[in-house]
């Protein structure tokens, strides 16, 4: 098979990080999707695109919300050989190159493009020296170094600086999860602004990945938009509103501190402050 293969490694259990959680870090929610989903999305969006993406995990045979990313789940038994599991999914022609990424390197984006845009045999590391991603020429290198994990693979490569230093970190605790959330929010809000949405104080707004907003809509401070919420054009979302999995039409005005969950608001409707819809 031509092209390159992307591999996301989610091999750490809940006790391996400092999250104080029963969930592995790769499954913690971030902007409405698991941490690992963002890594897989970055791999799938790299240029040139991969011919194949493998999600290698020991904690969950399935990744919620994976249906919109063309990735195959590779289950690894606890303490098992991840490369043997991956190799069983590769065909005879899948000889490389390979991009191997830690599934907690959630902020990587431009740095991945820069990495695969150059010669194989290079690695990205965080400021603390932790390996984030490696760009490997062929299977022989993986077969020789995979037993040592991503660290051994990175040691076999030249370390190169990330294209954007703000991308070069791993989610290992709640503080780095919050840092990742800030990076993702900035990207989501910037994309919506480029589509014609006005945010009066964007740093105070939270938006999930699957939220869509029409042009010439104005979002006031303190707004939280979650799930698959859709908001039409020329709508005003007043301060302090929280909207979850709802459809808000065109020309609507929510005057502020409204709570909507699983409801549909018709075009040109006006909701007075503190009006709540869809709650028990």
Backbone bond lengths (Angstrom), bond angles and torsions (degrees), N, CA, C in turn:
res aa  C-N    CA-C-N  psi(-1)  N-CA   C-N-CA  omega(-1)  CA-C   N-CA-C  phi
1 X - - - 1.477 - - 1.523 109.07 -
2 X 1.319 118.40 133.62 1.448 121.60 179.82 1.514 112.01 -79.36
3 X 1.353 116.00 174.11 1.454 120.39 179.03 1.514 112.35 81.51
4 X 1.333 114.98 -165.32 1.457 120.32 -177.53 1.519 111.03 -120.62
5 X 1.326 115.14 160.66 1.467 122.37 -178.07 1.522 109.62 -113.78
6 X 1.331 116.20 131.96 1.461 121.39 175.52 1.517 110.33 -99.58
7 X 1.328 116.28 137.23 1.462 122.09 -179.86 1.524 108.17 -130.50
8 X 1.330 117.35 121.95 1.464 122.59 174.68 1.514 108.44 -103.74
9 X 1.331 117.28 125.03 1.457 122.30 -176.82 1.524 110.95 -101.44
10 X 1.333 116.18 114.22 1.467 122.79 174.69 1.525 107.38 -117.10
11 X 1.321 116.05 74.86 1.457 121.60 -171.06 1.527 113.33 -106.59
12 X 1.331 117.57 1.49 1.459 120.96 -177.44 1.524 110.57 -96.11
13 X 1.319 116.13 138.42 1.452 121.72 175.96 1.517 110.92 -89.67
14 X 1.347 117.99 173.71 1.469 120.72 -178.95 1.523 113.70 -56.35
15 X 1.332 117.76 -33.46 1.461 120.42 -178.22 1.521 113.25 -76.91
16 X 1.331 117.58 -11.00 1.460 120.65 -176.94 1.521 113.22 -81.81
17 X 1.320 117.25 -16.13 1.459 121.79 179.55 1.527 109.82 -116.65
18 X 1.323 115.48 -179.75 1.467 121.60 -175.99 1.527 110.79 -109.27
19 X 1.323 116.16 40.30 1.462 121.17 -177.89 1.522 112.80 -87.47
20 X 1.337 117.30 -15.60 1.468 121.74 -175.85 1.523 110.10 52.18
21 X 1.332 115.35 53.15 1.453 121.43 -173.80 1.517 110.00 -141.62
22 X 1.326 115.51 157.49 1.462 119.72 174.06 1.522 111.52 -83.08
23 X 1.324 117.04 -11.99 1.458 121.92 179.73 1.523 110.79 -91.65
24 X 1.329 118.77 141.56 1.464 119.27 168.60 1.530 109.99 -65.94
25 X 1.296 115.95 151.72 1.463 120.51 -176.38 1.520 112.30 -55.43
26 X 1.318 117.18 -37.92 1.463 120.94 -175.78 1.517 113.11 -62.10
27 X 1.340 117.78 -18.88 1.460 120.75 -178.15 1.531 113.63 -103.70
28 X 1.324 117.76 1.66 1.468 119.35 178.85 1.530 110.09 -68.65
29 X 1.332 117.12 140.55 1.466 119.77 -178.10 1.519 112.31 -71.48
30 X 1.320 114.47 141.84 1.455 122.04 178.87 1.521 107.63 -148.30
31 X 1.328 116.72 110.66 1.467 122.15 -177.75 1.525 111.53 55.72
32 X 1.327 116.41 38.35 1.455 121.01 174.70 1.512 115.61 87.50
33 X 1.340 118.84 -0.77 1.461 122.69 178.34 1.523 109.28 -135.54
34 X 1.344 118.08 157.97 1.467 119.50 177.44 1.524 111.72 -65.26
35 X 1.325 115.46 154.39 1.468 121.27 178.27 1.527 111.13 -50.59
36 X 1.340 116.99 -48.11 1.463 120.23 -176.69 1.526 112.24 -62.94
37 X 1.320 117.89 -28.80 1.467 120.37 178.85 1.528 110.44 -60.07
38 X 1.323 116.68 -40.34 1.464 120.20 -179.28 1.527 110.81 -65.08
39 X 1.334 116.45 -36.99 1.461 119.76 177.70 1.526 110.29 -66.21
40 X 1.332 116.20 -45.31 1.460 120.36 178.65 1.523 111.06 -63.10
41 X 1.315 116.54 -36.83 1.467 120.38 178.05 1.532 110.53 -64.87
42 X 1.330 116.46 -39.78 1.466 119.87 178.41 1.524 110.71 -65.36
43 X 1.335 116.64 -39.51 1.467 119.93 178.39 1.525 110.05 -65.14
44 X 1.330 116.63 -45.84 1.465 120.15 -177.63 1.520 112.06 -66.67
45 X 1.342 116.60 -27.94 1.458 120.16 -179.24 1.514 114.69 -90.59
46 X 1.337 117.16 0.57 1.467 120.14 -179.98 1.522 110.27 -65.84
47 X 1.322 115.43 155.83 1.459 121.29 -179.90 1.514 110.60 -125.49
48 X 1.330 117.76 123.45 1.466 127.34 1.46 1.518 110.92 -70.50
49 X 1.341 117.81 155.41 1.466 120.31 -175.40 1.524 112.10 -71.90
50 X 1.326 117.37 156.16 1.467 120.25 177.69 1.519 111.49 -74.37
51 X 1.313 115.62 156.50 1.459 119.08 173.55 1.520 110.44 -87.11
52 X 1.344 116.22 -16.64 1.452 120.00 -177.43 1.529 108.91 -158.54
53 X 1.358 116.04 144.64 1.464 121.28 176.51 1.525 108.03 -128.94
54 X 1.333 116.12 131.50 1.456 122.05 178.39 1.529 108.95 -120.09
55 X 1.329 116.20 130.45 1.465 122.28 176.10 1.516 107.30 -105.71
56 X 1.321 116.47 108.90 1.466 123.14 -171.68 1.525 108.43 -100.81
57 X 1.339 117.78 115.10 1.456 121.60 -171.82 1.516 112.17 -139.13
58 X 1.344 115.54 147.75 1.467 120.64 174.59 1.516 111.94 -107.21
59 X 1.332 117.12 -14.14 1.461 120.13 -171.26 1.514 115.12 -102.36
60 X 1.298 117.03 -24.09 1.456 118.80 -176.62 1.522 109.22 -148.38
61 X 1.322 118.07 122.04 1.462 119.55 178.71 1.517 112.75 -70.48
62 X 1.315 116.89 -11.55 1.457 120.75 -179.91 1.518 109.37 -135.58
63 X 1.307 116.01 145.95 1.451 121.86 175.78 1.522 108.32 -110.06
64 X 1.339 118.30 115.20 1.463 119.72 -179.71 1.527 111.24 -55.49
65 X 1.315 115.46 136.98 1.455 119.88 177.90 1.510 114.92 77.63
66 X 1.328 116.91 17.82 1.455 120.69 -177.42 1.526 112.82 -82.62
67 X 1.320 117.58 -8.77 1.461 121.00 -171.15 1.522 113.26 -62.23
68 X 1.315 118.21 -23.79 1.463 119.78 -178.47 1.523 112.95 -93.17
69 X 1.335 117.92 5.72 1.459 122.06 176.18 1.521 108.03 -122.66
70 X 1.321 118.67 128.86 1.465 121.23 -177.02 1.528 112.08 -77.23
71 X 1.332 116.05 67.21 1.462 120.66 -179.08 1.519 110.33 -117.30
72 X 1.316 115.36 144.07 1.467 121.40 175.40 1.523 108.96 -98.36
73 X 1.336 116.49 136.02 1.456 121.03 178.25 1.525 109.44 -86.69
74 X 1.328 115.94 127.23 1.463 122.25 178.26 1.524 107.58 -111.87
75 X 1.323 117.31 109.49 1.459 121.74 -178.88 1.526 109.83 -82.40
76 X 1.340 115.62 130.75 1.459 122.03 179.07 1.526 108.45 -117.48
77 X 1.311 118.93 125.06 1.467 120.18 176.97 1.521 110.25 -61.53
78 X 1.351 118.44 145.70 1.470 120.06 177.23 1.529 110.68 -52.73
79 X 1.322 114.73 127.48 1.457 119.86 -178.03 1.508 114.16 77.24
80 X 1.332 116.65 4.42 1.460 120.82 -177.20 1.519 113.22 -83.03
81 X 1.303 115.87 176.61 1.459 123.94 -178.19 1.533 108.75 -89.84
82 X 1.322 116.38 107.15 1.463 119.62 -176.46 1.527 111.40 -66.27
83 X 1.340 116.74 -35.61 1.456 117.49 -178.74 1.521 111.14 -67.94
84 X 1.328 118.08 -36.52 1.464 120.07 176.86 1.516 110.22 -62.00
85 X 1.339 116.54 -39.79 1.463 120.13 178.27 1.526 110.68 -65.60
86 X 1.328 116.77 -42.12 1.461 120.56 178.85 1.522 110.90 -66.12
87 X 1.333 116.18 -44.82 1.466 120.36 -177.41 1.519 111.63 -59.36
88 X 1.350 116.48 -31.58 1.462 119.79 179.73 1.527 111.80 -68.51
89 X 1.352 116.99 -18.32 1.460 121.26 178.64 1.524 112.54 -93.92
90 X 1.324 116.90 -10.14 1.455 120.13 -177.17 1.523 110.88 -91.05
91 X 1.298 115.19 146.59 1.453 120.08 176.03 1.509 111.27 -87.68
92 X 1.306 115.31 175.11 1.456 120.68 -177.82 1.523 111.64 -62.32
93 X 1.337 117.05 -27.73 1.451 119.66 -178.03 1.512 114.83 -93.77
94 X 1.343 117.61 1.04 1.468 121.00 -179.17 1.523 109.36 -84.69
95 X 1.309 117.00 75.40 1.464 121.90 -174.19 1.518 113.47 -99.85
96 X 1.319 118.04 -1.87 1.450 119.88 178.34 1.523 111.26 118.39
97 X 1.311 114.78 178.79 1.459 126.45 1.25 1.529 113.17 -73.71
98 X 1.370 115.08 170.78 1.456 122.46 -177.00 1.524 110.09 -126.78
99 X 1.313 115.79 136.60 1.462 122.17 170.28 1.523 106.90 -107.10
100 X 1.325 117.40 115.52 1.456 122.26 -179.61 1.523 107.68 -110.83
101 X 1.344 116.55 123.20 1.463 121.84 -172.72 1.518 109.59 -126.86
102 X 1.316 117.26 138.52 1.459 121.17 171.91 1.522 108.37 -68.18
103 X 1.325 117.01 130.91 1.465 121.07 -176.88 1.519 113.08 -70.81
104 X 1.338 117.57 -0.44 1.458 121.14 173.78 1.530 111.96 -103.75
105 X 1.331 117.66 2.52 1.473 121.81 177.65 1.523 108.56 -85.33
106 X 1.309 115.11 65.48 1.459 121.44 -163.54 1.521 113.57 -73.85
107 X 1.326 118.20 -21.26 1.467 119.92 -174.95 1.520 113.50 -90.65
108 X 1.342 117.77 -7.65 1.467 119.38 -177.11 1.522 111.63 -62.13
109 X 1.312 115.46 135.69 1.466 120.64 175.34 1.525 109.10 -154.16
110 X 1.338 117.31 -78.32 1.466 120.31 179.77 1.526 111.06 -62.44
111 X 1.328 116.36 -32.30 1.461 119.80 -178.68 1.517 111.69 -66.73
112 X 1.336 117.41 -32.03 1.462 119.84 176.61 1.522 110.51 -67.91
113 X 1.328 116.87 -42.10 1.463 119.99 177.88 1.527 110.87 -59.80
114 X 1.345 115.56 -41.95 1.459 119.11 179.81 1.527 111.14 -67.11
115 X 1.338 115.95 -36.02 1.459 119.95 -178.02 1.527 110.98 -66.02
116 X 1.330 116.65 -50.34 1.461 119.26 -177.17 1.522 111.90 -77.58
117 X 1.336 116.57 -11.15 1.459 120.07 176.73 1.521 112.74 -77.82
118 X 1.334 116.36 -10.53 1.455 120.32 179.78 1.518 111.57 -111.99
119 X 1.299 115.60 -170.59 1.457 121.18 -177.78 1.524 110.62 -69.93
120 X 1.332 118.05 146.58 1.474 120.26 173.81 1.527 110.94 -63.15
121 X 1.347 114.12 168.21 1.457 119.38 -178.21 1.511 112.79 90.98
122 X 1.348 116.55 26.87 1.463 121.52 -179.43 1.523 109.41 -129.08
123 X 1.334 115.53 154.72 1.463 121.39 -176.45 1.515 110.70 -137.96
124 X 1.329 115.66 150.19 1.459 122.88 172.28 1.520 108.69 -105.09
125 X 1.321 116.74 137.30 1.461 122.01 175.78 1.525 109.78 -128.80
126 X 1.331 115.25 155.95 1.457 120.68 175.26 1.518 109.89 -76.34
127 X 1.332 117.01 174.84 1.464 120.92 177.49 1.522 111.36 -63.04
128 X 1.328 116.87 -24.10 1.462 121.93 178.01 1.531 112.38 -87.90
129 X 1.326 117.16 1.34 1.457 121.24 178.04 1.510 115.02 88.92
130 X 1.342 117.70 3.86 1.463 120.12 179.47 1.527 110.05 -74.69
131 X 1.333 118.32 136.41 1.465 119.63 178.11 1.519 111.78 -70.22
132 X 1.320 116.07 134.03 1.462 122.76 179.52 1.525 111.26 -104.99
133 X 1.322 116.25 -45.73 1.463 121.17 -176.49 1.513 109.16 -158.64
134 X 1.325 115.49 149.63 1.461 120.69 175.96 1.525 108.59 -132.04
135 X 1.323 115.16 147.66 1.468 123.23 179.21 1.526 106.06 -116.04
136 X 1.339 114.94 104.82 1.458 122.71 -168.56 1.522 109.91 -107.01
137 X 1.335 116.34 140.10 1.460 120.18 -174.71 1.521 113.08 -71.64
138 X 1.341 118.08 -45.16 1.461 118.58 -172.31 1.521 111.30 -153.56
139 X 1.316 115.84 176.16 1.457 122.35 -176.17 1.516 112.86 -66.97
140 X 1.310 117.83 -28.25 1.465 119.98 -177.04 1.522 111.36 -60.30
141 X 1.332 117.02 -39.13 1.461 120.75 179.08 1.528 109.96 -66.99
142 X 1.319 116.75 -42.63 1.462 120.11 178.35 1.525 110.94 -62.74
143 X 1.292 116.62 -44.96 1.458 119.69 -179.15 1.528 111.90 -62.57
144 X 1.335 116.33 -32.79 1.458 120.45 -178.01 1.524 112.52 -79.24
145 X 1.339 117.48 -34.25 1.469 120.44 -170.87 1.527 114.66 -112.08
146 X 1.328 118.36 -10.66 1.464 120.52 -170.82 1.516 113.03 -60.84
147 X 1.332 118.53 -30.34 1.462 120.45 -178.33 1.526 111.52 -59.38
148 X 1.329 117.33 -27.33 1.460 121.30 178.65 1.505 113.98 -88.67
149 X 1.327 116.73 6.83 1.453 120.53 177.93 1.518 113.12 73.68
150 X 1.324 115.19 -164.93 1.458 120.36 -176.48 1.530 111.70 -65.36
151 X 1.338 116.65 -29.93 1.464 120.16 178.81 1.521 111.17 -61.84
152 X 1.330 116.52 -45.40 1.463 119.91 179.66 1.522 111.01 -66.39
153 X 1.314 117.40 -37.78 1.456 120.31 177.62 1.533 110.76 -63.81
154 X 1.344 115.95 -42.66 1.464 119.63 179.56 1.520 111.28 -66.38
155 X 1.342 117.01 -35.95 1.468 120.14 178.62 1.525 111.72 -63.88
156 X 1.334 116.21 -26.10 1.465 120.42 179.80 1.527 111.86 -83.51
157 X 1.324 117.15 0.37 1.467 122.27 -176.09 1.521 110.83 -121.70
158 X 1.313 114.89 165.67 1.466 121.66 172.33 1.527 108.78 -82.14
159 X 1.327 117.16 131.81 1.455 120.75 176.81 1.521 109.70 -80.92
160 X 1.332 115.93 130.00 1.464 120.78 179.42 1.526 108.47 -122.23
161 X 1.329 118.51 151.96 1.463 120.75 -179.95 1.524 111.03 -71.25
162 X 1.338 116.98 147.56 1.469 119.50 177.00 1.516 111.13 -68.70
163 X 1.321 115.77 153.94 1.464 119.71 176.70 1.521 111.00 -64.64
164 X 1.324 116.61 -32.03 1.458 122.75 178.69 1.525 107.73 -133.48
165 X 1.335 119.63 113.31 1.468 121.54 -178.30 1.524 113.53 -58.20
166 X 1.338 117.52 -27.63 1.459 120.47 -179.75 1.525 112.75 -68.31
167 X 1.335 117.65 -13.07 1.460 121.19 -179.95 1.533 112.36 -89.37
168 X 1.318 116.42 -14.52 1.468 120.39 -165.54 1.527 112.60 -91.59
169 X 1.308 116.56 72.52 1.461 120.92 174.74 1.519 109.49 -155.70
170 X 1.327 115.11 162.43 1.460 122.69 177.67 1.516 109.65 -112.61
171 X 1.321 116.71 147.35 1.464 121.16 172.24 1.523 107.68 -82.94
172 X 1.319 115.83 111.54 1.457 121.56 179.62 1.526 112.44 -126.96
173 X 1.332 117.23 -13.22 1.460 121.62 179.67 1.522 108.55 -151.73
174 X 1.335 115.86 -179.43 1.473 119.27 -176.31 1.529 111.87 -67.53
175 X 1.320 117.23 -31.70 1.464 119.40 179.38 1.527 111.20 -65.78
176 X 1.336 116.81 -44.17 1.465 119.18 179.19 1.526 111.01 -71.88
177 X 1.342 117.98 -27.20 1.467 120.30 173.44 1.524 110.11 -65.12
178 X 1.331 116.51 -41.87 1.469 120.01 176.98 1.525 111.06 -65.28
179 X 1.335 116.67 -38.20 1.466 120.30 177.00 1.526 110.37 -62.23
180 X 1.337 116.39 -43.18 1.457 120.04 177.38 1.516 111.23 -62.64
181 X 1.339 116.07 -40.42 1.457 119.92 178.51 1.518 111.77 -59.80
182 X 1.327 116.90 -40.05 1.465 120.13 179.59 1.525 111.04 -65.04
183 X 1.334 116.75 -41.13 1.470 120.45 179.00 1.523 110.51 -63.44
184 X 1.337 116.50 -47.13 1.464 120.52 -178.63 1.522 110.79 -64.11
185 X 1.337 117.76 -41.78 1.461 120.46 179.22 1.517 111.61 -61.25
186 X 1.311 117.24 -42.26 1.463 120.20 178.94 1.521 110.98 -59.70
187 X 1.328 116.58 -41.17 1.462 119.90 -179.58 1.523 111.05 -68.17
188 X 1.331 116.93 -43.59 1.459 120.14 -178.69 1.530 111.03 -64.07
189 X 1.316 116.08 -44.89 1.469 119.37 -178.11 1.524 110.79 -69.22
190 X 1.320 117.17 -37.01 1.471 119.42 176.80 1.525 110.65 -61.91
191 X 1.340 116.50 -41.60 1.464 119.72 179.71 1.530 110.24 -63.76
192 X 1.323 117.46 -41.15 1.469 120.31 179.17 1.532 111.04 -67.33
193 X 1.319 116.97 -37.78 1.462 119.72 176.62 1.524 110.91 -62.25
194 X 1.327 115.85 -41.30 1.469 119.39 178.28 1.519 111.51 -63.25
195 X 1.348 116.63 -23.50 1.453 121.26 176.95 1.519 114.23 -88.18
196 X 1.353 117.02 4.26 1.459 120.11 174.00 1.505 115.88 104.37
197 X 1.336 118.31 11.56 1.467 121.58 179.96 1.524 109.32 -93.02
198 X 1.331 116.40 138.70 1.459 121.87 177.47 1.523 109.92 -101.91
199 X 1.330 116.50 125.40 1.465 122.97 172.67 1.523 107.24 -111.43
200 X 1.330 117.50 117.31 1.460 120.34 -175.73 1.521 112.02 -71.51
201 X 1.327 116.99 -30.65 1.464 121.35 175.25 1.521 107.39 -146.94
202 X 1.332 117.29 78.86 1.464 121.36 -168.97 1.516 114.45 -59.51
203 X 1.319 118.45 -29.81 1.461 119.96 -177.37 1.528 113.09 -67.81
204 X 1.330 117.82 -11.46 1.466 120.84 179.92 1.534 112.93 -100.33
205 X 1.326 117.57 -1.59 1.468 122.37 -173.77 1.527 109.91 -102.05
206 X 1.353 116.15 141.86 1.457 121.95 174.42 1.529 108.85 -115.48
207 X 1.339 115.98 129.77 1.456 121.58 -177.53 1.517 109.19 -132.73
208 X 1.327 116.96 131.47 1.460 120.58 175.91 1.528 110.72 -81.75
209 X 1.322 114.91 161.90 1.459 122.45 -176.75 1.525 112.55 -56.35
210 X 1.339 117.24 -39.75 1.462 121.04 -171.58 1.525 114.08 -89.95
211 X 1.318 118.01 5.98 1.467 121.63 178.20 1.526 109.84 -75.37
212 X 1.324 116.39 136.76 1.465 121.67 174.27 1.519 108.93 -123.44
213 X 1.335 115.75 142.34 1.471 121.70 -177.45 1.521 108.52 -137.84
214 X 1.317 116.82 132.81 1.453 121.71 -179.94 1.517 112.88 -77.30
215 X 1.339 116.42 164.55 1.464 120.76 -178.08 1.525 112.71 -68.11
216 X 1.324 113.99 155.07 1.466 124.00 178.22 1.523 112.44 64.56
217 X 1.311 116.51 21.14 1.466 121.07 170.96 1.519 108.41 -91.11
218 X 1.333 115.77 144.78 1.461 122.44 -177.85 1.525 108.84 -114.82
219 X 1.339 115.27 127.79 1.458 121.56 -179.72 1.528 108.26 -112.46
220 X 1.318 116.16 119.13 1.465 122.07 -179.76 1.537 110.68 -80.37
221 X 1.331 117.83 169.51 1.469 120.86 -179.38 1.528 113.27 -62.64
222 X 1.329 115.42 152.69 1.456 121.77 172.63 1.509 115.24 76.74
223 X 1.332 118.60 15.01 1.467 121.97 -177.64 1.529 109.17 -85.79
224 X 1.345 115.80 141.70 1.462 122.70 176.51 1.524 108.03 -123.27
225 X 1.341 116.66 121.06 1.464 122.74 -178.07 1.523 108.01 -119.30
226 X 1.348 116.59 117.96 1.460 120.18 -170.31 1.522 112.38 -124.22
227 X 1.351 113.56 159.93 1.460 120.83 174.42 1.512 112.51 64.50
228 X 1.338 115.37 -141.63 1.457 121.37 -178.17 1.513 112.88 -94.41
229 X 1.299 118.11 35.87 1.463 122.70 -178.74 1.528 110.95 -62.63
230 X 1.321 115.72 136.83 1.460 121.84 173.35 1.518 108.89 -122.94
231 X 1.329 115.79 136.11 1.462 121.92 179.66 1.513 107.32 -126.88
232 X 1.308 116.56 132.31 1.456 121.87 -177.00 1.515 113.12 -74.41
233 X 1.323 114.81 -169.16 1.462 121.27 -179.14 1.525 110.48 -90.49
234 X 1.336 114.98 158.11 1.471 123.35 176.04 1.528 111.16 54.20
235 X 1.302 115.52 38.87 1.461 122.49 178.90 1.522 108.35 -109.72
236 X 1.321 116.48 151.57 1.459 122.31 177.38 1.521 108.52 -117.87
237 X 1.338 116.24 121.25 1.461 121.91 176.22 1.518 106.91 -106.34
238 X 1.333 115.88 106.81 1.450 121.55 -174.55 1.515 113.77 -68.57
239 X 1.328 117.06 175.13 1.466 121.03 -173.46 1.528 112.95 -64.65
240 X 1.329 115.26 144.84 1.461 120.72 171.80 1.510 115.70 73.65
241 X 1.329 119.63 13.26 1.470 121.05 -179.84 1.524 110.31 -79.14
242 X 1.343 114.48 145.50 1.464 120.41 171.89 1.517 107.64 -125.02
243 X 1.349 115.70 123.05 1.466 121.14 -175.20 1.521 108.18 -126.93
244 X 1.340 116.77 124.76 1.458 122.45 -174.10 1.523 109.18 -125.07
245 X 1.321 117.66 123.15 1.469 122.95 173.78 1.524 112.19 45.58
246 X 1.304 117.42 47.53 1.460 122.13 -176.68 1.517 110.92 -125.50
247 X 1.324 115.46 162.22 1.452 122.49 176.50 1.520 108.74 -114.66
248 X 1.310 115.92 118.28 1.461 122.04 178.97 1.519 107.00 -112.80
249 X 1.309 117.09 126.00 1.457 121.99 -171.96 1.516 115.10 -76.26
250 X 1.329 114.46 -168.65 1.464 121.82 178.60 1.517 110.31 -81.45
251 X 1.330 116.20 146.09 1.457 120.69 174.24 1.512 114.45 66.08
252 X 1.309 117.83 20.92 1.468 122.58 -179.80 1.520 109.68 -83.55
253 X 1.322 116.57 150.41 1.460 121.04 171.68 1.517 109.64 -127.48
254 X 1.331 115.87 118.53 1.461 121.84 169.52 1.520 105.89 -102.83
255 X 1.325 116.39 116.54 1.465 119.59 -169.57 1.526 113.79 -76.34
256 X 1.309 116.36 -14.35 1.464 116.76 173.54 1.507 113.86 139.46
257 X 1.341 115.08 145.87 1.470 123.44 176.66 1.532 111.70 57.44
258 X 1.331 114.96 34.02 1.463 121.02 176.51 1.519 109.76 -89.89
259 X 1.336 116.18 146.17 1.460 122.63 177.00 1.517 108.14 -120.04
260 X 1.344 116.57 120.41 1.457 121.75 179.77 1.522 108.67 -126.51
261 X 1.318 116.79 132.62 1.462 120.59 179.10 1.522 109.77 -140.65
262 X 1.337 116.21 114.68 1.455 120.97 176.13 1.506 114.50 63.84
263 X 1.337 118.01 35.59 1.463 120.76 -177.66 1.525 110.46 -125.01
264 X 1.322 115.10 169.80 1.460 121.64 177.66 1.520 108.20 -122.74
265 X 1.326 116.77 126.44 1.469 122.76 179.19 1.527 108.05 -107.80
266 X 1.299 116.45 121.17 1.464 121.87 -174.01 1.523 111.18 -66.93
267 X 1.352 115.19 162.07 1.464 121.19 177.43 1.525 111.58 -57.10
268 X 1.326 115.05 139.81 1.479 124.78 174.23 1.527 113.13 64.01
269 X 1.314 117.41 18.41 1.466 119.97 175.12 1.531 109.87 -74.92
270 X 1.337 115.98 154.00 1.462 122.25 176.80 1.523 107.82 -126.08
271 X 1.325 116.49 125.08 1.461 121.34 176.98 1.522 108.53 -110.91
272 X 1.311 115.84 125.09 1.455 121.26 178.89 1.535 109.78 -68.70
273 X 1.317 117.37 163.25 1.468 119.37 179.81 1.524 113.09 -56.06
274 X 1.313 116.00 142.69 1.465 125.22 174.72 1.529 113.54 71.65
275 X 1.318 118.95 5.34 1.466 119.72 174.86 1.527 108.55 -68.54
276 X 1.339 115.68 133.83 1.460 121.96 -178.37 1.520 109.36 -119.74
277 X 1.319 115.41 140.47 1.466 120.88 178.98 1.531 109.84 -136.38
278 X 1.344 115.84 137.00 1.435 120.30 173.46 1.491 115.12 84.24
279 X 1.324 118.96 19.20 1.462 122.41 178.53 1.517 109.76 -106.37
280 X 1.347 117.05 159.77 1.471 120.78 178.77 1.519 111.69 -75.46
